[in-house]
Amino acid sequence: MRLDSKVALVTGGAAGIGAGIAERFVEAGASVAIFDINGEGARAHASRLRDKGLALAIEGDVASEDAARGAVEQTVAHFGSLDVLVNNAGIEVSGPIATLNSEAWDRQLAVNLKGAFLFSKYAIPRMQRRGGAIINISSVRAFVSYPGGAAYDSSKAALIAFTRTLALDHGEDGIRVNAICPGYIDTPMTEEWLKTVSDRNETMRQLLAVHPLGRIGTPRDIADAALFLASDAACFITGTALVVDGGMSTAGH
């Protein structure tokens, strides 16, 4: 699968899943703009990727309309077009609703949901003349919930509905819109969570036990799925949510 001559914009592309997607796209021949609130991280990753192809770093907050509009404009100005948008940027806010403050709830939805809305809003007009693909990174947590996950799970479930509606609204424009729902992935966010558990080894043992494939995922696993959905191999796929979780959710975990 190739993305030769394609231009992609990946939000949250400095680390974790986003960084993996950006790298995989560059390897497949795409030019990639890496957008992240961590500007230093975005610039460092773009610098590494320039050995393999074309990469651009853009710093900003996905929840800012000016930043979203500017990122799309900068990508088009630098590379000449925009063919693929990956709405990957996300955070996780945890805690029971009774003790969760409204600022944390608002920030959760601002990053995970509003960011996807803003970037899609400004990317779609750039794609309408030539077609394109939008990939929203949701989560198996849209389907399988855990205690204290109301804010995060709600944001990821909403992304599934957002994906379906965009697919309906813009199919005639030649724009395909799909979601990927990762399970547990070896990322900095997962690592930060593991630092909070009392027994890391036991937690990892339990995690592996609920994965039929016997391991948690890697950013490359999600990147390969994203490459498929962005490529012509998925030219008749839109409005779907692709679960990539090593089988974890098949047992309801």
C-alpha positions in Angstrom: 0.0 0.0 0.0 1.4 3.4 -1.0 0.6 7.0 -0.5 2.9 8.4 -3.2 2.2 12.1 -3.9 -0.3 12.3 -1.1 -0.2 14.9 1.7 -1.3 14.0 5.2 -1.9 16.0 8.4 -1.7 14.1 11.7 -2.7 15.7 15.0 -1.0 14.6 18.1 1.8 13.4 15.9 4.8 14.0 18.2 4.6 10.7 20.1 2.7 7.4 20.6 0.1 6.4 18.0 0.3 9.7 16.1 4.1 9.5 15.7 3.8 5.9 14.5 1.2 6.9 11.9 3.3 9.9 10.7 6.3 7.6 10.3 4.3 4.9 8.4 2.8 7.4 6.0 6.2 8.9 5.2 7.6 5.4 4.5 4.6 4.9 2.2 5.6 8.0 0.2 3.4 10.7 1.7 4.4 14.2 2.8 3.3 14.6 6.4 2.5 17.6 8.6 2.9 16.7 12.3 0.6 18.8 14.5 1.1 18.7 18.3 0.8 20.9 21.4 4.3 19.7 22.1 6.1 21.8 19.6 9.6 20.5 20.5 8.5 16.9 20.2 6.8 17.6 16.8 9.9 19.3 15.5 12.2 16.5 16.7 10.0 13.8 15.1 9.7 15.7 11.8 13.5 16.0 11.8 13.9 12.3 12.2 11.4 11.6 9.4 13.1 13.9 6.9 15.7 11.2 6.4 12.9 9.1 5.0 10.8 11.8 3.2 9.0 15.1 3.6 7.8 16.2 7.1 6.6 19.4 8.6 6.1 20.3 12.3 3.3 22.6 13.4 2.8 23.6 17.0 -0.7 24.3 18.5 -3.7 23.2 20.5 -6.2 21.1 18.7 -9.0 22.7 20.6 -8.1 26.2 19.2 -10.1 27.1 16.1 -7.3 29.5 15.0 -4.7 26.7 15.4 -6.8 24.2 13.4 -7.4 26.7 10.6 -3.8 27.7 10.5 -2.5 24.1 10.5 -4.6 23.2 7.5 -3.5 26.4 5.7 0.1 25.9 6.5 0.0 22.3 5.4 -1.5 23.3 2.0 0.8 26.2 1.6 3.9 24.0 2.3 3.0 20.9 0.4 0.4 22.2 -2.1 -2.6 20.1 -1.1 -4.2 18.0 1.6 -5.4 14.4 1.0 -5.5 12.7 4.4 -6.4 14.0 7.8 -5.8 11.9 10.9 -7.6 13.2 14.0 -5.4 11.4 16.6 -4.7 14.0 19.3 -6.2 12.8 22.6 -6.0 12.9 26.4 -7.5 10.8 29.1 -9.3 12.3 32.1 -10.3 9.8 34.7 -12.5 9.9 37.8 -16.1 9.3 38.9 -18.5 11.9 37.7 -19.4 13.0 41.2 -15.9 14.1 41.9 -14.8 15.2 38.4 -14.7 18.9 37.9 -16.3 20.6 35.0 -13.0 22.0 33.7 -11.6 18.5 33.3 -14.7 17.3 31.6 -14.6 20.3 29.2 -11.0 19.8 28.4 -11.5 16.1 27.7 -14.2 16.8 25.1 -12.3 19.8 23.7 -9.2 17.8 22.8 -10.8 14.4 21.9 -13.9 15.6 20.1 -13.9 19.4 19.4 -10.4 19.0 17.9 -11.6 16.4 15.4 -14.5 18.8 14.5 -12.3 21.8 14.0 -9.7 20.0 11.9 -12.3 18.3 9.8 -14.2 21.6 9.3 -11.1 23.2 7.7 -9.7 20.2 6.0 -12.9 19.2 4.1 -13.1 22.2 1.8 -9.5 21.5 0.8 -10.4 17.9 0.0 -13.7 18.5 -1.8 -12.2 19.2 -5.2 -10.0 16.1 -5.2 -11.4 13.7 -2.6 -9.6 12.4 0.4 -9.7 10.4 3.6 -10.3 11.3 7.2 -9.4 8.9 9.9 -10.6 9.5 13.5 -8.7 7.6 16.3 -11.4 6.5 18.7 -10.9 3.6 21.1 -12.4 0.2 22.2 -13.5 2.3 25.1 -16.3 3.5 22.9 -17.7 0.0 23.3 -16.2 -1.4 26.5 -16.0 0.8 29.6 -14.1 0.8 32.9 -14.8 2.5 36.2 -14.0 6.2 36.2 -13.9 6.5 32.4 -17.1 8.4 31.8 -15.4 11.5 30.3 -12.9 9.6 28.1 -15.3 6.9 27.0 -18.0 9.5 26.1 -15.5 11.4 24.0 -14.4 8.3 22.1 -18.0 7.0 21.6 -19.0 10.4 20.2 -16.1 10.1 17.7 -17.9 7.0 16.2 -21.1 9.0 15.6 -19.1 11.9 14.3 -17.4 9.5 11.8 -20.7 8.1 10.5 -22.2 11.5 10.0 -19.2 12.9 8.1 -19.2 9.8 5.9 -22.8 10.4 5.0 -22.4 14.2 4.5 -19.3 14.0 2.3 -19.4 10.7 0.4 -20.5 12.6 -2.7 -17.4 14.8 -2.4 -15.2 11.7 -2.7 -14.2 12.0 1.0 -14.1 8.7 3.0 -14.3 8.9 6.7 -13.5 6.0 9.0 -12.5 5.5 12.6 -9.9 3.2 14.2 -10.6 1.9 17.7 -7.3 0.8 19.4 -7.1 -1.3 22.5 -4.2 -1.2 24.9 -1.2 0.2 22.9 2.4 0.6 24.1 2.5 4.4 24.2 3.7 7.1 26.6 0.0 7.4 27.8 -0.1 3.7 28.7 3.3 4.0 30.4 2.1 6.9 32.5 -0.9 4.8 33.6 1.3 1.8 34.5 3.3 4.0 36.8 0.2 4.5 38.9 -0.5 0.8 39.5 0.7 -0.9 42.7 2.0 -4.0 40.9 3.2 -3.3 37.3 4.1 -7.0 36.7 0.8 -8.3 37.8 -1.1 -5.6 35.9 0.8 -6.6 32.7 0.1 -10.3 33.4 -3.6 -9.5 33.6 -3.5 -7.4 30.4 -1.8 -10.1 28.4 -4.3 -12.7 29.7 -7.3 -10.9 28.2 -5.6 -10.5 24.8 -6.2 -13.6 22.6 -3.1 -12.7 20.6 -1.0 -12.7 23.8 0.4 -9.1 23.6 -0.7 -5.5 23.7 -0.5 -3.4 20.6 2.2 -1.2 19.2 1.9 2.2 17.4 2.9 0.3 14.3 -0.2 -1.9 14.5 -2.4 1.2 14.5 -0.3 2.9 11.8 -0.7 -0.1 9.5 -4.5 0.1 9.9 -4.4 3.8 9.2 -2.3 3.3 6.1 -4.8 0.8 4.8 -7.8 3.2 5.4 -5.9 6.1 3.8 -4.9 4.1 0.8 -6.7 3.2 -2.4 -7.0 -0.4 -1.0 -9.9 1.0 1.1 -11.6 3.0 -1.7 -15.0 1.4 -1.0 -14.8 1.7 2.8 -16.4 4.6 4.6 -18.4 5.2 7.8 -16.9 2.3 9.6 -15.1 1.8 12.9 -12.2 -0.7 12.7 -11.3 -2.3 16.0 -7.6 -3.0 16.4 -7.2 -4.5 19.9 -5.6 -7.9 19.6 -9.1 -9.5 20.3 -9.4 -7.9 23.8 -13.0 -6.7 23.3 -14.2 -10.0 21.9 -14.4 -11.2 25.5 -15.9 -8.0 26.8 -12.8 -6.8 28.6 
